Amino acid sequence: TTIAPTITNPSLIVSSGGSRYNLSFSFPPASIQISNTSVQNVFLCSSNIPVSVNEEKEIRTDLKLYPNPSTGIFTLQRERDAKATVVVYDVLGNVVLRTAIQSQASAMDLAQMAKGIYHLQLLEGDKVYSQKIVIQ
């Protein structure tokens, strides 16, 4: 999914010293027009600010994490055996568990962790799958 804002005929009205200026912008190519011809100095700065966000999110229906919520003992179930890495983060972004898995079902023991919400990432090849887990 690509999210891109559309800017149509943006303009800015600036008042200075009793004069009023109407500035119009167009993209691309970047240009500026000023409707008051008495303007002496115009500075146009350009920077590479992204105006779109590419977000590719794959929904993986064969990935199950149960029971969720739990007391900290989870089972991660996949439909196939494949090498993968599981990384669990706390709400501060600290890694609390990192483990390599290969089997379809893998037990995860987070019982020693504090109650709360954690973020699980499954890294499989060049794919990253995420899921929220709750310890009660």
C-alpha positions in Angstrom: 0.0 0.0 0.0 1.3 3.4 -0.9 0.1 6.4 1.1 0.8 9.7 -0.7 -0.7 13.0 0.2 -1.8 15.1 -2.7 -1.0 18.8 -2.7 -3.2 20.8 -5.1 -2.3 24.5 -5.8 -0.8 25.3 -2.4 -0.5 28.9 -1.6 0.6 31.2 1.2 -0.3 34.8 1.8 2.4 36.8 3.6 2.0 40.4 4.9 5.1 42.5 5.5 5.5 46.3 5.9 2.0 47.0 4.6 2.5 44.9 1.5 0.7 41.6 0.9 2.2 38.8 -1.1 0.5 35.7 -2.5 2.9 32.9 -3.0 1.9 29.9 -5.1 3.8 26.6 -5.3 3.8 23.8 -7.7 5.4 20.3 -7.5 7.2 18.9 -9.6 9.0 20.7 -11.0 9.5 22.8 -8.0 8.6 26.4 -8.7 7.3 29.5 -6.9 5.3 32.4 -8.2 4.9 35.7 -6.3 2.0 38.0 -7.3 3.5 41.2 -5.9 6.2 42.4 -8.3 7.9 44.7 -5.7 9.6 41.7 -4.0 13.3 42.2 -4.1 14.7 39.0 -2.5 13.1 35.6 -2.6 14.9 32.6 -1.1 13.6 29.2 -2.0 15.0 26.3 -0.1 14.6 22.7 -1.2 15.1 19.5 0.8 14.5 15.9 0.2 11.6 15.3 2.6 9.6 12.2 1.8 5.9 12.8 1.0 4.9 9.2 0.7 5.2 6.1 2.9 5.4 2.7 1.4 4.1 0.2 3.8 3.9 -3.5 2.8 2.2 -5.5 5.4 1.6 -9.2 4.7 -1.2 -10.8 6.7 -0.1 -14.3 7.7 -3.0 -16.5 8.5 -0.9 -19.6 9.2 0.9 -18.1 12.2 -0.8 -18.7 15.5 0.3 -17.7 19.0 -1.7 -19.2 21.8 -2.9 -18.8 24.4 -2.9 -15.0 24.2 -3.2 -13.5 26.7 -1.4 -16.0 29.0 0.7 -16.3 32.1 3.8 -16.2 30.0 3.9 -19.7 28.4 3.0 -19.4 24.7 3.0 -21.8 21.7 4.0 -20.4 18.3 2.4 -22.5 15.6 3.3 -22.4 11.9 2.1 -24.5 9.0 5.6 -25.4 7.8 9.1 -26.1 9.2 11.4 -23.3 8.3 14.4 -21.6 9.9 13.3 -18.5 11.6 14.2 -16.2 14.5 11.8 -15.0 17.1 12.5 -11.7 18.9 10.3 -10.4 21.7 10.4 -6.8 22.7 9.0 -5.0 25.8 7.2 -1.7 25.6 10.5 0.2 25.8 11.9 -1.6 22.8 14.3 -3.8 24.8 14.9 -7.3 23.5 13.7 -9.7 26.2 14.0 -12.9 24.1 15.8 -13.9 21.0 15.7 -17.5 19.8 16.1 -19.5 16.6 13.3 -21.9 15.7 12.8 -24.5 12.9 9.8 -26.6 13.9 6.1 -26.0 13.2 5.3 -25.6 16.9 7.7 -23.8 19.3 7.1 -23.2 23.1 8.0 -19.8 24.3 8.6 -19.2 28.0 8.1 -15.6 29.1 6.8 -16.5 32.6 9.6 -14.6 34.3 8.7 -11.4 32.6 6.5 -8.7 34.2 2.8 -8.6 33.3 2.1 -6.4 30.3 2.1 -6.1 26.5 5.0 -7.4 24.4 5.8 -7.3 20.7 6.8 -10.5 19.0 8.6 -10.5 15.6 9.1 -13.6 13.5 12.0 -13.1 11.1 11.8 -15.7 8.3 14.1 -15.1 5.4 13.5 -11.5 4.2 10.0 -11.4 5.8 9.1 -10.0 9.2 5.8 -10.9 10.9 4.6 -9.1 14.0 2.2 -9.9 16.7 1.2 -8.4 20.1 1.4 -10.8 23.1 -0.1 -10.1 26.5 1.2 -11.6 29.8 -1.3 -11.5 32.6 
